Amino acid sequence: MGVIFKSILRDECASFMEFIKLSVVDWKSYQRTLCALDSFLHTEGLAEKKIDARQLKRWLDGFNVSLSTKKGKLSKVTRFCGYLSSLGITANLPELPRKTSEFKPYVFSADEMARIFETADDFMLTNPDSRIAAEFPMLLRILYGCGLRVGEAVSLRWDDVDLPGGVITVKAAKNRKQRIVPMGGELARILSVYKTALCFDMRERGFLFHKDNGQIRSRTAYGNIFRRILHEIGIRNPQNTKRGSRGPCIHSLRHTFTLHSLLKAESEGLGFMETVPFLSTYLGHDGLMHTDKYLKARHELYTKAHAVIADYTAGVFPQEV
């Protein structure tokens, strides 16, 4: 027996579903959504062939589901409303609030960073014949010192690095957005020592980090070493699958750079709004919203930082309601 619609829009629901069955593979999801809407409109006692945005909002509010699920339902109803409009029936849609990011980055403490560097340096000393062991401490310092993405760092060539000027040109950036990244003086000095220690010709245009054959090494290889280091120093669950967090991993160095840079600037008397626009540009973000999610660090370690961030961002970024 087929579905029986009951509201005043029952004929339109039935004819719309006939069309959907011919054009959509997953037509049953449309049918479930439309049945739920039809039942709601019937219970509401809709007496006129129209759909009001407030009615649709009340219908959506009746579902105890995530915002993304509600948006999925609304997308199907949107198509139905378009069909009604083609028949001359008024159909208005409600606006749903923007979904805020549930992402919670892991930010290493100062003590954790010290142990990570110490363990990486020991790994180099205990594996003197391993090229990747020699590269890894330098890679860590670039990731933490410049806030680069792992893919950006492993794609660096020597002709991207201006050691005398202390500047790195990131060419293999996300969304193909190149940017100039200044280095601290100490990092530039260490990188210069690294280049000399590995016997690179100053005219060489190869990668900073590469296999013995000169080819670029995969990000996975470096990520695996980082997980070994985390395990060795007792930082567990390196790939947390909990929703909204992937736990401590090599990309967390970028998050750590972001928050530590903010705290350093704040300790030097620079306000949040003075620092974040420059920090956002430095990171290669499209806007402050992308940088904002990087600042949601570990409350138990960065309580003061959260208070500073909350004070400055109150009412600036849209929140889910």
VEXGUTI-153713 format. One record per residue (C-alpha): residue in one letter; residue number from 1; x, y, z. Coordinates in steps of 0.5 Angstrom, whole numbers, plus 500, padded with zeros to 3 digits. Example, Ala and Ser with C-alpha at 12.3 -4.5 7.8 and 13.67 -1.06 7.14 Angstrom:
REM VEXGUTI-153713
<site><res>A</res><n>1</n><x>525</x><y>491</y><z>516</z></site>
<site><res>S</res><n>2</n><x>527</x><y>498</y><z>514</z></site>
//
This chain:
REM VEXGUTI-153713
<site><res>M</res><n>1</n><x>500</x><y>500</y><z>500</z></site>
<site><res>G</res><n>2</n><x>503</x><y>507</y><z>498</z></site>
<site><res>V</res><n>3</n><x>504</x><y>513</y><z>503</z></site>
<site><res>I</res><n>4</n><x>497</x><y>517</y><z>504</z></site>
<site><res>F</res><n>5</n><x>498</x><y>524</y><z>505</z></site>
<site><res>K</res><n>6</n><x>493</x><y>528</y><z>510</z></site>
<site><res>S</res><n>7</n><x>494</x><y>535</y><z>510</z></site>
<site><res>I</res><n>8</n><x>491</x><y>540</y><z>505</z></site>
<site><res>L</res><n>9</n><x>498</x><y>540</y><z>501</z></site>
<site><res>R</res><n>10</n><x>497</x><y>532</y><z>500</z></site>
<site><res>D</res><n>11</n><x>496</x><y>532</y><z>492</z></site>
<site><res>E</res><n>12</n><x>502</x><y>537</y><z>491</z></site>
<site><res>C</res><n>13</n><x>506</x><y>532</y><z>496</z></site>
<site><res>A</res><n>14</n><x>504</x><y>526</y><z>492</z></site>
<site><res>S</res><n>15</n><x>505</x><y>529</y><z>485</z></site>
<site><res>F</res><n>16</n><x>512</x><y>532</y><z>488</z></site>
<site><res>M</res><n>17</n><x>514</x><y>525</y><z>490</z></site>
<site><res>E</res><n>18</n><x>512</x><y>522</y><z>483</z></site>
<site><res>F</res><n>19</n><x>517</x><y>527</y><z>480</z></site>
<site><res>I</res><n>20</n><x>522</x><y>525</y><z>485</z></site>
<site><res>K</res><n>21</n><x>522</x><y>517</y><z>484</z></site>
<site><res>L</res><n>22</n><x>523</x><y>519</y><z>477</z></site>
<site><res>S</res><n>23</n><x>529</x><y>523</y><z>478</z></site>
<site><res>V</res><n>24</n><x>533</x><y>521</y><z>485</z></site>
<site><res>V</res><n>25</n><x>536</x><y>515</y><z>487</z></site>
<site><res>D</res><n>26</n><x>535</x><y>516</y><z>494</z></site>
<site><res>W</res><n>27</n><x>528</x><y>518</y><z>494</z></site>
<site><res>K</res><n>28</n><x>526</x><y>514</y><z>500</z></site>
<site><res>S</res><n>29</n><x>529</x><y>520</y><z>504</z></site>
<site><res>Y</res><n>30</n><x>525</x><y>525</y><z>501</z></site>
<site><res>Q</res><n>31</n><x>519</x><y>521</y><z>502</z></site>
<site><res>R</res><n>32</n><x>520</x><y>520</y><z>510</z></site>
<site><res>T</res><n>33</n><x>522</x><y>528</y><z>510</z></site>
<site><res>L</res><n>34</n><x>515</x><y>530</y><z>506</z></site>
<site><res>C</res><n>35</n><x>511</x><y>525</y><z>510</z></site>
<site><res>A</res><n>36</n><x>514</x><y>528</y><z>517</z></site>
<site><res>L</res><n>37</n><x>512</x><y>535</y><z>514</z></site>
<site><res>D</res><n>38</n><x>505</x><y>533</y><z>512</z></site>
<site><res>S</res><n>39</n><x>504</x><y>530</y><z>518</z></site>
<site><res>F</res><n>40</n><x>506</x><y>536</y><z>522</z></site>
<site><res>L</res><n>41</n><x>502</x><y>541</y><z>517</z></site>
<site><res>H</res><n>42</n><x>496</x><y>536</y><z>518</z></site>
<site><res>T</res><n>43</n><x>496</x><y>537</y><z>526</z></site>
<site><res>E</res><n>44</n><x>497</x><y>544</y><z>525</z></site>
<site><res>G</res><n>45</n><x>490</x><y>544</y><z>522</z></site>
<site><res>L</res><n>46</n><x>493</x><y>548</y><z>516</z></site>
<site><res>A</res><n>47</n><x>487</x><y>551</y><z>512</z></site>
<site><res>E</res><n>48</n><x>490</x><y>554</y><z>506</z></site>
<site><res>K</res><n>49</n><x>495</x><y>552</y><z>501</z></site>
<site><res>K</res><n>50</n><x>501</x><y>555</y><z>503</z></site>
<site><res>I</res><n>51</n><x>508</x><y>554</y><z>507</z></site>
<site><res>D</res><n>52</n><x>510</x><y>559</y><z>512</z></site>
<site><res>A</res><n>53</n><x>517</x><y>560</y><z>514</z></site>
<site><res>R</res><n>54</n><x>515</x><y>560</y><z>522</z></site>
<site><res>Q</res><n>55</n><x>511</x><y>554</y><z>521</z></site>
<site><res>L</res><n>56</n><x>517</x><y>550</y><z>518</z></site>
<site><res>K</res><n>57</n><x>522</x><y>553</y><z>523</z></site>
<site><res>R</res><n>58</n><x>517</x><y>550</y><z>529</z></site>
<site><res>W</res><n>59</n><x>517</x><y>543</y><z>525</z></site>
<site><res>L</res><n>60</n><x>525</x><y>543</y><z>525</z></site>
<site><res>D</res><n>61</n><x>525</x><y>545</y><z>532</z></site>
<site><res>G</res><n>62</n><x>521</x><y>539</y><z>534</z></site>
<site><res>F</res><n>63</n><x>527</x><y>534</y><z>531</z></site>
<site><res>N</res><n>64</n><x>532</x><y>533</y><z>537</z></site>
<site><res>V</res><n>65</n><x>538</x><y>532</y><z>532</z></site>
<site><res>S</res><n>66</n><x>544</x><y>536</y><z>530</z></site>
<site><res>L</res><n>67</n><x>544</x><y>542</y><z>526</z></site>
<site><res>S</res><n>68</n><x>547</x><y>539</y><z>520</z></site>
<site><res>T</res><n>69</n><x>541</x><y>534</y><z>520</z></site>
<site><res>K</res><n>70</n><x>536</x><y>539</y><z>520</z></site>
<site><res>K</res><n>71</n><x>539</x><y>543</y><z>514</z></site>
<site><res>G</res><n>72</n><x>539</x><y>536</y><z>510</z></site>
<site><res>K</res><n>73</n><x>531</x><y>536</y><z>512</z></site>
<site><res>L</res><n>74</n><x>531</x><y>543</y><z>510</z></site>
<site><res>S</res><n>75</n><x>534</x><y>542</y><z>503</z></site>
<site><res>K</res><n>76</n><x>529</x><y>537</y><z>501</z></site>
<site><res>V</res><n>77</n><x>524</x><y>541</y><z>503</z></site>
<site><res>T</res><n>78</n><x>527</x><y>547</y><z>499</z></site>
<site><res>R</res><n>79</n><x>526</x><y>543</y><z>493</z></site>
<site><res>F</res><n>80</n><x>519</x><y>541</y><z>495</z></site>
<site><res>C</res><n>81</n><x>518</x><y>549</y><z>496</z></site>
<site><res>G</res><n>82</n><x>520</x><y>550</y><z>489</z></site>
<site><res>Y</res><n>83</n><x>515</x><y>545</y><z>486</z></site>
<site><res>L</res><n>84</n><x>510</x><y>549</y><z>490</z></site>
<site><res>S</res><n>85</n><x>512</x><y>556</y><z>487</z></site>
<site><res>S</res><n>86</n><x>512</x><y>553</y><z>480</z></site>
<site><res>L</res><n>87</n><x>504</x><y>552</y><z>482</z></site>
<site><res>G</res><n>88</n><x>503</x><y>559</y><z>484</z></site>
<site><res>I</res><n>89</n><x>503</x><y>557</y><z>492</z></site>
<site><res>T</res><n>90</n><x>507</x><y>561</y><z>497</z></site>
<site><res>A</res><n>91</n><x>512</x><y>557</y><z>500</z></site>
<site><res>N</res><n>92</n><x>517</x><y>561</y><z>505</z></site>
<site><res>L</res><n>93</n><x>523</x><y>558</y><z>508</z></site>
<site><res>P</res><n>94</n><x>526</x><y>559</y><z>515</z></site>
<site><res>E</res><n>95</n><x>534</x><y>561</y><z>516</z></site>
<site><res>L</res><n>96</n><x>538</x><y>556</y><z>520</z></site>
<site><res>P</res><n>97</n><x>543</x><y>559</y><z>524</z></site>
<site><res>R</res><n>98</n><x>550</x><y>558</y><z>522</z></site>
<site><res>K</res><n>99</n><x>554</x><y>552</y><z>524</z></site>
<site><res>T</res><n>100</n><x>560</x><y>553</y><z>529</z></site>
<site><res>S</res><n>101</n><x>566</x><y>549</y><z>528</z></site>
<site><res>E</res><n>102</n><x>566</x><y>543</y><z>533</z></site>
<site><res>F</res><n>103</n><x>574</x><y>543</y><z>532</z></site>
<site><res>K</res><n>104</n><x>578</x><y>543</y><z>539</z></site>
<site><res>P</res><n>105</n><x>585</x><y>543</y><z>537</z></site>
<site><res>Y</res><n>106</n><x>590</x><y>540</y><z>541</z></site>
<site><res>V</res><n>107</n><x>596</x><y>545</y><z>544</z></site>
<site><res>F</res><n>108</n><x>602</x><y>542</y><z>547</z></site>
<site><res>S</res><n>109</n><x>604</x><y>545</y><z>553</z></site>
<site><res>A</res><n>110</n><x>611</x><y>549</y><z>554</z></site>
<site><res>D</res><n>111</n><x>613</x><y>542</y><z>558</z></site>
<site><res>E</res><n>112</n><x>611</x><y>538</y><z>553</z></site>
<site><res>M</res><n>113</n><x>614</x><y>542</y><z>547</z></site>
<site><res>A</res><n>114</n><x>621</x><y>541</y><z>551</z></site>
<site><res>R</res><n>115</n><x>620</x><y>534</y><z>552</z></site>
<site><res>I</res><n>116</n><x>618</x><y>533</y><z>544</z></site>
<site><res>F</res><n>117</n><x>625</x><y>537</y><z>542</z></site>
<site><res>E</res><n>118</n><x>629</x><y>533</y><z>547</z></site>
<site><res>T</res><n>119</n><x>626</x><y>526</y><z>544</z></site>
<site><res>A</res><n>120</n><x>627</x><y>528</y><z>537</z></site>
<site><res>D</res><n>121</n><x>634</x><y>530</y><z>538</z></site>
<site><res>D</res><n>122</n><x>636</x><y>524</y><z>542</z></site>
<site><res>F</res><n>123</n><x>633</x><y>520</y><z>536</z></site>
<site><res>M</res><n>124</n><x>638</x><y>524</y><z>531</z></site>
<site><res>L</res><n>125</n><x>644</x><y>522</y><z>536</z></site>
<site><res>T</res><n>126</n><x>642</x><y>515</y><z>537</z></site>
<site><res>N</res><n>127</n><x>640</x><y>514</y><z>529</z></site>
<site><res>P</res><n>128</n><x>647</x><y>517</y><z>526</z></site>
<site><res>D</res><n>129</n><x>646</x><y>514</y><z>519</z></site>
<site><res>S</res><n>130</n><x>639</x><y>515</y><z>518</z></site>
<site><res>R</res><n>131</n><x>637</x><y>522</y><z>514</z></site>
<site><res>I</res><n>132</n><x>630</x><y>522</y><z>516</z></site>
<site><res>A</res><n>133</n><x>632</x><y>522</y><z>524</z></site>
<site><res>A</res><n>134</n><x>637</x><y>528</y><z>522</z></site>
<site><res>E</res><n>135</n><x>632</x><y>532</y><z>518</z></site>
<site><res>F</res><n>136</n><x>626</x><y>531</y><z>524</z></site>
<site><res>P</res><n>137</n><x>629</x><y>536</y><z>529</z></site>
<site><res>M</res><n>138</n><x>629</x><y>541</y><z>524</z></site>
<site><res>L</res><n>139</n><x>622</x><y>540</y><z>521</z></site>
<site><res>L</res><n>140</n><x>620</x><y>540</y><z>528</z></site>
<site><res>R</res><n>141</n><x>623</x><y>547</y><z>529</z></site>
<site><res>I</res><n>142</n><x>620</x><y>550</y><z>523</z></site>
<site><res>L</res><n>143</n><x>613</x><y>547</y><z>524</z></site>
<site><res>Y</res><n>144</n><x>613</x><y>550</y><z>531</z></site>
<site><res>G</res><n>145</n><x>617</x><y>556</y><z>529</z></site>
<site><res>C</res><n>146</n><x>613</x><y>558</y><z>523</z></site>
<site><res>G</res><n>147</n><x>607</x><y>555</y><z>524</z></site>
<site><res>L</res><n>148</n><x>607</x><y>552</y><z>517</z></site>
<site><res>R</res><n>149</n><x>603</x><y>546</y><z>515</z></site>
<site><res>V</res><n>150</n><x>606</x><y>539</y><z>514</z></site>
<site><res>G</res><n>151</n><x>605</x><y>539</y><z>507</z></site>
<site><res>E</res><n>152</n><x>608</x><y>546</y><z>506</z></site>
<site><res>A</res><n>153</n><x>614</x><y>545</y><z>510</z></site>
<site><res>V</res><n>154</n><x>616</x><y>538</y><z>507</z></site>
<site><res>S</res><n>155</n><x>615</x><y>542</y><z>500</z></site>
<site><res>L</res><n>156</n><x>620</x><y>547</y><z>502</z></site>
<site><res>R</res><n>157</n><x>626</x><y>548</y><z>497</z></site>
<site><res>W</res><n>158</n><x>633</x><y>551</y><z>499</z></site>
<site><res>D</res><n>159</n><x>631</x><y>557</y><z>494</z></site>
<site><res>D</res><n>160</n><x>625</x><y>558</y><z>498</z></site>
<site><res>V</res><n>161</n><x>629</x><y>560</y><z>504</z></site>
<site><res>D</res><n>162</n><x>633</x><y>567</y><z>505</z></site>
<site><res>L</res><n>163</n><x>637</x><y>565</y><z>510</z></site>
<site><res>P</res><n>164</n><x>641</x><y>572</y><z>511</z></site>
<site><res>G</res><n>165</n><x>634</x><y>576</y><z>510</z></site>
<site><res>G</res><n>166</n><x>631</x><y>570</y><z>515</z></site>
<site><res>V</res><n>167</n><x>625</x><y>569</y><z>510</z></site>
<site><res>I</res><n>168</n><x>621</x><y>563</y><z>508</z></site>
<site><res>T</res><n>169</n><x>617</x><y>564</y><z>501</z></site>
<site><res>V</res><n>170</n><x>611</x><y>558</y><z>502</z></site>
<site><res>K</res><n>171</n><x>609</x><y>556</y><z>495</z></site>
<site><res>A</res><n>172</n><x>606</x><y>550</y><z>496</z></site>
<site><res>A</res><n>173</n><x>601</x><y>553</y><z>500</z></site>
<site><res>K</res><n>174</n><x>593</x><y>551</y><z>501</z></site>
<site><res>N</res><n>175</n><x>589</x><y>553</y><z>496</z></site>
<site><res>R</res><n>176</n><x>595</x><y>556</y><z>492</z></site>
<site><res>K</res><n>177</n><x>596</x><y>562</y><z>496</z></site>
<site><res>Q</res><n>178</n><x>603</x><y>563</y><z>497</z></site>
<site><res>R</res><n>179</n><x>606</x><y>567</y><z>502</z></site>
<site><res>I</res><n>180</n><x>612</x><y>570</y><z>506</z></site>
<site><res>V</res><n>181</n><x>614</x><y>568</y><z>513</z></site>
<site><res>P</res><n>182</n><x>619</x><y>571</y><z>517</z></site>
<site><res>M</res><n>183</n><x>623</x><y>567</y><z>521</z></site>
<site><res>G</res><n>184</n><x>626</x><y>568</y><z>528</z></site>
<site><res>G</res><n>185</n><x>633</x><y>570</y><z>528</z></site>
<site><res>E</res><n>186</n><x>635</x><y>563</y><z>532</z></site>
<site><res>L</res><n>187</n><x>631</x><y>559</y><z>528</z></site>
<site><res>A</res><n>188</n><x>635</x><y>562</y><z>522</z></site>
<site><res>R</res><n>189</n><x>641</x><y>561</y><z>525</z></site>
<site><res>I</res><n>190</n><x>639</x><y>553</y><z>526</z></site>
<site><res>L</res><n>191</n><x>637</x><y>552</y><z>519</z></site>
<site><res>S</res><n>192</n><x>644</x><y>555</y><z>517</z></site>
<site><res>V</res><n>193</n><x>647</x><y>550</y><z>521</z></site>
<site><res>Y</res><n>194</n><x>643</x><y>545</y><z>519</z></site>
<site><res>K</res><n>195</n><x>644</x><y>546</y><z>511</z></site>
<site><res>T</res><n>196</n><x>652</x><y>546</y><z>513</z></site>
<site><res>A</res><n>197</n><x>652</x><y>540</y><z>517</z></site>
<site><res>L</res><n>198</n><x>648</x><y>536</y><z>511</z></site>
<site><res>C</res><n>199</n><x>653</x><y>538</y><z>506</z></site>
<site><res>F</res><n>200</n><x>648</x><y>542</y><z>502</z></site>
<site><res>D</res><n>201</n><x>651</x><y>546</y><z>496</z></site>
<site><res>M</res><n>202</n><x>649</x><y>553</y><z>497</z></site>
<site><res>R</res><n>203</n><x>647</x><y>554</y><z>490</z></site>
<site><res>E</res><n>204</n><x>643</x><y>547</y><z>491</z></site>
<site><res>R</res><n>205</n><x>635</x><y>548</y><z>489</z></site>
<site><res>G</res><n>206</n><x>633</x><y>541</y><z>492</z></site>
<site><res>F</res><n>207</n><x>628</x><y>540</y><z>498</z></site>
<site><res>L</res><n>208</n><x>630</x><y>541</y><z>505</z></site>
<site><res>F</res><n>209</n><x>627</x><y>535</y><z>507</z></site>
<site><res>H</res><n>210</n><x>628</x><y>529</y><z>502</z></site>
<site><res>K</res><n>211</n><x>630</x><y>522</y><z>501</z></site>
<site><res>D</res><n>212</n><x>637</x><y>519</y><z>499</z></site>
<site><res>N</res><n>213</n><x>635</x><y>520</y><z>492</z></site>
<site><res>G</res><n>214</n><x>633</x><y>527</y><z>493</z></site>
<site><res>Q</res><n>215</n><x>625</x><y>526</y><z>492</z></site>
<site><res>I</res><n>216</n><x>620</x><y>529</y><z>497</z></site>
<site><res>R</res><n>217</n><x>618</x><y>525</y><z>503</z></site>
<site><res>S</res><n>218</n><x>611</x><y>523</y><z>505</z></site>
<site><res>R</res><n>219</n><x>608</x><y>527</y><z>510</z></site>
<site><res>T</res><n>220</n><x>606</x><y>520</y><z>513</z></site>
<site><res>A</res><n>221</n><x>613</x><y>518</y><z>514</z></site>
<site><res>Y</res><n>222</n><x>614</x><y>524</y><z>519</z></site>
<site><res>G</res><n>223</n><x>607</x><y>523</y><z>522</z></site>
<site><res>N</res><n>224</n><x>609</x><y>516</y><z>524</z></site>
<site><res>I</res><n>225</n><x>616</x><y>519</y><z>527</z></site>
<site><res>F</res><n>226</n><x>612</x><y>524</y><z>531</z></site>
<site><res>R</res><n>227</n><x>607</x><y>519</y><z>534</z></site>
<site><res>R</res><n>228</n><x>613</x><y>515</y><z>536</z></site>
<site><res>I</res><n>229</n><x>616</x><y>521</y><z>540</z></site>
<site><res>L</res><n>230</n><x>609</x><y>522</y><z>543</z></site>
<site><res>H</res><n>231</n><x>608</x><y>515</y><z>545</z></site>
<site><res>E</res><n>232</n><x>615</x><y>515</y><z>548</z></site>
<site><res>I</res><n>233</n><x>614</x><y>521</y><z>552</z></site>
<site><res>G</res><n>234</n><x>607</x><y>519</y><z>555</z></site>
<site><res>I</res><n>235</n><x>602</x><y>523</y><z>551</z></site>
<site><res>R</res><n>236</n><x>597</x><y>518</y><z>549</z></site>
<site><res>N</res><n>237</n><x>592</x><y>517</y><z>544</z></site>
<site><res>P</res><n>238</n><x>596</x><y>521</y><z>538</z></site>
<site><res>Q</res><n>239</n><x>590</x><y>520</y><z>534</z></site>
<site><res>N</res><n>240</n><x>583</x><y>521</y><z>538</z></site>
<site><res>T</res><n>241</n><x>577</x><y>520</y><z>534</z></site>
<site><res>K</res><n>242</n><x>573</x><y>523</y><z>538</z></site>
<site><res>R</res><n>243</n><x>568</x><y>528</y><z>535</z></site>
<site><res>G</res><n>244</n><x>571</x><y>535</y><z>534</z></site>
<site><res>S</res><n>245</n><x>578</x><y>533</y><z>536</z></site>
<site><res>R</res><n>246</n><x>583</x><y>529</y><z>533</z></site>
<site><res>G</res><n>247</n><x>588</x><y>529</y><z>539</z></site>
<site><res>P</res><n>248</n><x>595</x><y>531</y><z>539</z></site>
<site><res>C</res><n>249</n><x>599</x><y>530</y><z>532</z></site>
<site><res>I</res><n>250</n><x>604</x><y>533</y><z>528</z></site>
<site><res>H</res><n>251</n><x>599</x><y>538</y><z>526</z></site>
<site><res>S</res><n>252</n><x>598</x><y>540</y><z>533</z></site>
<site><res>L</res><n>253</n><x>605</x><y>544</y><z>532</z></site>
<site><res>R</res><n>254</n><x>601</x><y>549</y><z>528</z></site>
<site><res>H</res><n>255</n><x>596</x><y>550</y><z>533</z></site>
<site><res>T</res><n>256</n><x>601</x><y>551</y><z>539</z></site>
<site><res>F</res><n>257</n><x>605</x><y>556</y><z>535</z></site>
<site><res>T</res><n>258</n><x>598</x><y>560</y><z>534</z></site>
<site><res>L</res><n>259</n><x>596</x><y>560</y><z>541</z></site>
<site><res>H</res><n>260</n><x>604</x><y>561</y><z>544</z></site>
<site><res>S</res><n>261</n><x>605</x><y>567</y><z>539</z></site>
<site><res>L</res><n>262</n><x>598</x><y>570</y><z>542</z></site>
<site><res>L</res><n>263</n><x>600</x><y>569</y><z>549</z></site>
<site><res>K</res><n>264</n><x>607</x><y>572</y><z>547</z></site>
<site><res>A</res><n>265</n><x>604</x><y>578</y><z>544</z></site>
<site><res>E</res><n>266</n><x>600</x><y>579</y><z>550</z></site>
<site><res>S</res><n>267</n><x>605</x><y>579</y><z>555</z></site>
<site><res>E</res><n>268</n><x>609</x><y>584</y><z>551</z></site>
<site><res>G</res><n>269</n><x>603</x><y>589</y><z>551</z></site>
<site><res>L</res><n>270</n><x>600</x><y>587</y><z>545</z></site>
<site><res>G</res><n>271</n><x>592</x><y>587</y><z>545</z></site>
<site><res>F</res><n>272</n><x>588</x><y>581</y><z>542</z></site>
<site><res>M</res><n>273</n><x>585</x><y>585</y><z>536</z></site>
<site><res>E</res><n>274</n><x>592</x><y>588</y><z>534</z></site>
<site><res>T</res><n>275</n><x>595</x><y>581</y><z>534</z></site>
<site><res>V</res><n>276</n><x>590</x><y>576</y><z>531</z></site>
<site><res>P</res><n>277</n><x>589</x><y>580</y><z>524</z></site>
<site><res>F</res><n>278</n><x>597</x><y>579</y><z>523</z></site>
<site><res>L</res><n>279</n><x>597</x><y>572</y><z>526</z></site>
<site><res>S</res><n>280</n><x>591</x><y>570</y><z>521</z></site>
<site><res>T</res><n>281</n><x>595</x><y>573</y><z>515</z></site>
<site><res>Y</res><n>282</n><x>602</x><y>570</y><z>517</z></site>
<site><res>L</res><n>283</n><x>598</x><y>563</y><z>518</z></site>
<site><res>G</res><n>284</n><x>595</x><y>564</y><z>511</z></site>
<site><res>H</res><n>285</n><x>588</x><y>564</y><z>513</z></site>
<site><res>D</res><n>286</n><x>582</x><y>567</y><z>509</z></site>
<site><res>G</res><n>287</n><x>580</x><y>570</y><z>515</z></site>
<site><res>L</res><n>288</n><x>579</x><y>571</y><z>522</z></site>
<site><res>M</res><n>289</n><x>574</x><y>566</y><z>523</z></site>
<site><res>H</res><n>290</n><x>579</x><y>560</y><z>521</z></site>
<site><res>T</res><n>291</n><x>584</x><y>563</y><z>526</z></site>
<site><res>D</res><n>292</n><x>579</x><y>563</y><z>531</z></site>
<site><res>K</res><n>293</n><x>578</x><y>555</y><z>532</z></site>
<site><res>Y</res><n>294</n><x>586</x><y>555</y><z>533</z></site>
<site><res>L</res><n>295</n><x>585</x><y>559</y><z>539</z></site>
<site><res>K</res><n>296</n><x>580</x><y>554</y><z>543</z></site>
<site><res>A</res><n>297</n><x>586</x><y>550</y><z>546</z></site>
<site><res>R</res><n>298</n><x>586</x><y>546</y><z>553</z></site>
<site><res>H</res><n>299</n><x>582</x><y>549</y><z>558</z></site>
<site><res>E</res><n>300</n><x>586</x><y>546</y><z>564</z></site>
<site><res>L</res><n>301</n><x>593</x><y>549</y><z>561</z></site>
<site><res>Y</res><n>302</n><x>591</x><y>555</y><z>558</z></site>
<site><res>T</res><n>303</n><x>585</x><y>558</y><z>563</z></site>
<site><res>K</res><n>304</n><x>588</x><y>565</y><z>562</z></site>
<site><res>A</res><n>305</n><x>588</x><y>565</y><z>555</z></site>
<site><res>H</res><n>306</n><x>581</x><y>563</y><z>554</z></site>
<site><res>A</res><n>307</n><x>579</x><y>568</y><z>558</z></site>
<site><res>V</res><n>308</n><x>583</x><y>573</y><z>554</z></site>
<site><res>I</res><n>309</n><x>580</x><y>570</y><z>548</z></site>
<site><res>A</res><n>310</n><x>573</x><y>570</y><z>550</z></site>
<site><res>D</res><n>311</n><x>573</x><y>577</y><z>552</z></site>
<site><res>Y</res><n>312</n><x>576</x><y>580</y><z>546</z></site>
<site><res>T</res><n>313</n><x>571</x><y>575</y><z>541</z></site>
<site><res>A</res><n>314</n><x>565</x><y>576</y><z>545</z></site>
<site><res>G</res><n>315</n><x>559</x><y>578</y><z>540</z></site>
<site><res>V</res><n>316</n><x>564</x><y>578</y><z>534</z></site>
<site><res>F</res><n>317</n><x>564</x><y>571</y><z>532</z></site>
<site><res>P</res><n>318</n><x>557</x><y>568</y><z>530</z></site>
<site><res>Q</res><n>319</n><x>554</x><y>563</y><z>535</z></site>
<site><res>E</res><n>320</n><x>550</x><y>557</y><z>534</z></site>
<site><res>V</res><n>321</n><x>543</x><y>558</y><z>538</z></site>
//
